[in-house]
Amino acid sequence: MTVIALDVGGTFMKGALLDADGSLRTLRTPERRPTGAERGPEAVVAALLDFAAELRDQADGHVSAAGIAVPGLVDEESGTALYAANLGWRDVPLRRLAAERLHLPVALAHDVRAGGLAEAALGAGRGRDFLFVPVGTGIAAAIVIDGRPYPGVAGDSGELGHLTVRPGGEPCACGRRGCVEAYASAAALARRGGAPPGEVIARAAAGDARAAAVWAEALDALAEALATATLMLDPRLIVLGGGLAESGEALLAPLTRRLAARLPAFRPAPPLARAALGDLATLYGAALLACRAR
């Protein structure tokens, strides 16, 4: 059995074919292409449907289902992408549109909850309750309990990126000010540091004053959000994913110190770990959900 998996991000979308026999086995080399959010929500929808159809055709018809993971607010039961600040769409019936285009069963998932599902089943969170926090173009979280991401009553849980950490501070894409996403996301690092995120981090390590200030503010903002989440949820582990987690100890070491400093003495900081599946966690999660939809 082969399934299609799509991970639609604010900057790029990734797609792949995965061979599965109840558990995933082989991820064929994923393709990555620009999301094109600047062209508007209808163009993004058209691009992701085209991408899915191309992947189906690459498999010569031997595809049994598709899984699509998207950011923002998602009603997984109805298959509707309700809202995404980075993409500009509202109330898009993506599951129906994809099923009609592909002539296949389709699962629609929230991207972060899909990544949390994959880390629980295949990655760093196996056998543990944990908080999964990918830090990429945006920031969100998945609360994983007994191997299952908790969606919340309306599917809106985990909006960690929109905790206010700097009242009246930098504007955020959500329309508010001072959100952690406005300081600590990859998009914020690039905007505030004037260079790609990896370069900002490297310049900070080399002693560049501007880059060091931007990186320190990002770490402080993220640590404050994680401290709030820790006090509210009491997780056993925090798994960090997304592009910024690929910086390894440049992120984990200073963030661990900052998190510990922001928690009261009665609550030790939970350990931080990198996502074992890296930036492919959401793709694997979308594939797992596709297997269930077939």
C-alpha positions in Angstrom: 0.0 0.0 0.0 1.2 3.5 -0.9 -0.2 6.7 0.5 0.3 10.4 -0.4 1.4 12.8 2.3 1.4 16.5 2.1 2.7 19.1 4.6 1.6 22.6 3.8 3.6 25.3 5.5 3.6 29.0 5.4 6.7 29.2 3.2 7.1 25.7 1.6 5.0 22.6 1.1 6.5 19.2 1.2 5.0 16.1 -0.4 6.0 12.5 -0.5 4.8 8.9 -1.2 5.1 6.5 1.6 4.9 2.7 1.4 3.0 1.2 4.3 1.8 -2.1 5.6 0.0 -0.9 8.7 3.1 0.8 9.9 5.1 3.1 7.7 8.2 1.6 6.1 9.7 3.7 3.3 9.6 7.4 2.7 10.3 8.1 -0.9 12.4 11.2 -1.4 10.2 14.2 -0.5 9.7 17.0 -2.8 9.6 20.6 -1.6 8.2 23.6 -3.4 7.1 27.2 -2.5 3.7 27.5 -1.0 3.1 30.8 -2.8 1.0 32.4 -0.1 1.7 35.8 -1.6 -0.5 34.8 -4.5 -3.5 34.4 -2.4 -5.5 31.5 -0.7 -7.1 30.2 -3.9 -3.7 29.8 -5.6 -2.4 27.9 -2.6 -5.3 25.5 -2.7 -4.8 25.0 -6.4 -1.0 24.4 -6.0 -1.5 21.8 -3.2 -4.1 19.9 -5.2 -1.8 19.9 -8.3 1.0 18.7 -6.1 -1.1 15.8 -4.7 -2.2 14.8 -8.2 1.4 14.8 -9.4 2.4 12.5 -6.5 -0.6 10.2 -7.3 0.6 10.0 -10.9 4.2 9.2 -9.9 2.8 6.1 -8.2 1.2 4.8 -11.4 -2.2 4.5 -9.7 -1.0 2.4 -6.8 -2.2 4.8 -4.2 -4.8 3.9 -1.6 -5.3 7.2 0.3 -3.9 10.7 0.9 -3.2 12.7 4.1 -2.9 16.5 4.0 -1.6 18.5 7.0 -2.2 22.2 7.1 -1.5 25.0 9.6 -4.0 27.2 11.5 -7.4 26.2 12.7 -8.6 22.8 11.3 -11.9 21.0 11.8 -10.6 17.5 11.2 -14.0 15.9 11.6 -15.6 17.8 8.7 -12.3 18.1 6.7 -12.4 21.9 6.7 -9.4 24.3 6.9 -11.1 27.0 9.0 -8.4 29.7 9.1 -4.6 30.2 8.6 -3.1 33.6 9.2 0.0 32.7 7.1 -2.1 31.5 4.2 -5.1 33.8 4.3 -7.7 31.1 3.8 -11.0 30.7 5.6 -13.5 27.7 5.6 -11.9 25.8 2.8 -13.4 22.3 2.4 -10.0 20.8 1.6 -10.9 17.1 2.3 -13.8 17.2 -0.2 -11.8 19.2 -2.8 -8.8 16.8 -2.6 -11.0 13.7 -2.7 -12.8 14.9 -5.8 -9.5 15.7 -7.5 -7.7 12.5 -6.5 -10.6 10.0 -6.4 -9.2 8.7 -3.1 -10.0 8.7 0.6 -8.4 11.8 2.1 -7.6 12.7 5.7 -7.2 16.4 6.6 -5.1 17.2 9.7 -3.7 20.0 11.7 0.0 20.1 10.8 1.3 20.2 14.4 -1.0 17.5 15.7 0.0 15.3 12.7 3.7 15.9 13.7 2.9 15.1 17.3 1.1 11.9 16.3 4.2 10.8 14.3 6.6 11.6 17.1 4.4 9.6 19.5 4.2 6.6 17.1 7.7 6.6 15.5 9.9 9.2 17.2 11.1 10.9 20.3 7.8 10.7 22.2 7.2 6.9 22.0 5.6 5.7 25.2 5.4 9.1 26.9 2.9 12.0 27.2 4.6 15.1 25.9 4.3 18.5 24.3 5.4 18.8 20.7 6.5 22.3 19.7 7.6 22.8 16.1 9.3 26.2 15.5 9.2 27.1 11.9 7.5 29.9 9.9 5.0 29.9 12.8 4.9 28.3 16.2 2.3 26.0 17.7 2.1 23.0 19.9 0.4 19.6 20.1 -0.6 18.1 23.5 0.0 14.4 23.2 -1.7 12.1 25.7 -1.6 8.3 25.5 -0.2 8.6 22.0 -3.0 10.8 20.7 -2.9 14.6 20.1 -5.6 16.4 22.0 -7.5 18.7 19.6 -9.6 20.6 22.1 -13.3 21.2 22.0 -13.2 23.1 18.7 -9.9 21.8 17.3 -8.1 25.0 18.5 -5.7 23.6 21.1 -2.0 24.3 21.1 -1.9 27.8 19.8 1.3 28.4 21.7 2.6 30.9 19.2 -0.1 33.4 20.1 0.6 33.6 23.8 1.4 37.2 24.6 4.9 37.5 25.9 5.5 41.2 25.2 2.4 43.2 25.8 2.1 46.0 23.1 5.2 44.6 21.4 5.8 43.5 17.8 2.8 43.0 15.5 1.8 39.4 14.8 0.1 37.9 11.7 -2.9 37.1 14.0 -3.6 40.8 14.4 -2.4 41.1 17.9 0.9 42.4 19.4 3.6 40.8 21.4 2.9 37.1 20.5 5.8 34.7 20.9 5.5 34.0 17.2 6.4 37.6 16.4 9.8 37.1 18.1 10.8 33.4 18.0 9.5 32.0 14.7 11.8 31.5 11.8 9.9 34.2 10.0 10.4 36.6 12.9 14.2 35.8 13.1 14.6 36.5 9.4 12.6 39.7 9.6 14.2 41.1 12.7 17.7 39.8 11.9 17.8 40.8 8.3 19.1 37.4 7.2 17.9 33.7 7.0 17.4 32.2 10.4 20.4 29.9 10.3 22.6 32.9 9.4 21.2 35.0 12.2 22.0 32.2 14.7 25.5 31.8 13.3 26.2 35.5 13.4 25.0 35.6 17.0 27.5 32.8 17.9 30.2 34.7 16.2 29.6 37.8 18.3 27.5 40.0 15.9 25.7 42.4 18.3 22.5 42.8 16.3 22.1 39.1 15.6 22.9 38.2 19.2 20.2 40.6 20.5 17.6 39.2 18.1 18.5 35.6 19.0 18.4 36.3 22.7 15.0 37.9 22.4 13.7 34.9 20.4 15.0 32.5 23.1 13.6 34.6 25.9 10.1 34.7 24.2 10.1 31.0 23.5 11.2 30.1 27.0 8.4 32.2 28.5 5.8 30.5 26.4 7.2 27.0 27.3 7.3 28.0 31.0 3.6 28.9 30.8 2.8 25.7 29.0 4.8 23.7 31.6 2.9 25.2 34.5 -0.5 24.6 32.8 0.1 21.1 31.4 2.9 19.5 33.4 4.4 17.6 30.5 7.0 14.8 31.0 8.9 16.0 27.9 8.9 18.8 25.4 9.9 17.7 21.8 11.0 20.6 19.6 10.6 20.3 15.8 10.5 22.5 12.8 13.4 24.2 11.0 14.9 25.9 14.1 15.2 22.7 16.0 17.7 21.6 13.3 20.2 24.1 14.8 20.6 21.5 17.7 22.5 22.7 20.7 22.5 26.3 19.5 18.8 26.2 20.4 18.5 23.5 23.1 21.3 24.5 25.4 20.3 28.2 25.9 16.6 27.4 25.8 17.0 24.8 28.6 18.7 27.4 30.8 16.1 30.0 30.1 13.2 27.7 30.7 14.6 26.5 34.1 15.1 30.1 35.2 11.4 31.0 34.5 9.9 28.1 36.5 9.3 28.1 40.3 11.4 25.9 42.5 8.6 23.4 42.9 8.5 22.6 39.2 11.8 21.4 37.6 12.0 22.1 33.9 11.0 19.2 31.7 13.7 17.9 29.4 13.9 19.2 25.9 14.5 16.9 22.9 14.8 17.4 19.2 12.1 15.7 17.1 13.5 12.3 16.0 11.8 12.7 12.6 13.1 16.2 12.1 11.2 18.4 9.7 9.6 15.3 8.2 7.4 14.6 11.3 4.3 16.2 9.8 4.7 14.2 6.6 4.9 11.0 8.6 1.8 12.0 10.6 -0.1 12.8 7.4 0.8 9.4 6.1 -0.3 7.7 9.3 -3.7 9.4 9.0 -4.0 8.5 5.4 -3.5 4.8 6.3 -6.4 5.1 8.7 -8.6 6.8 6.0 -8.2 4.2 3.4 
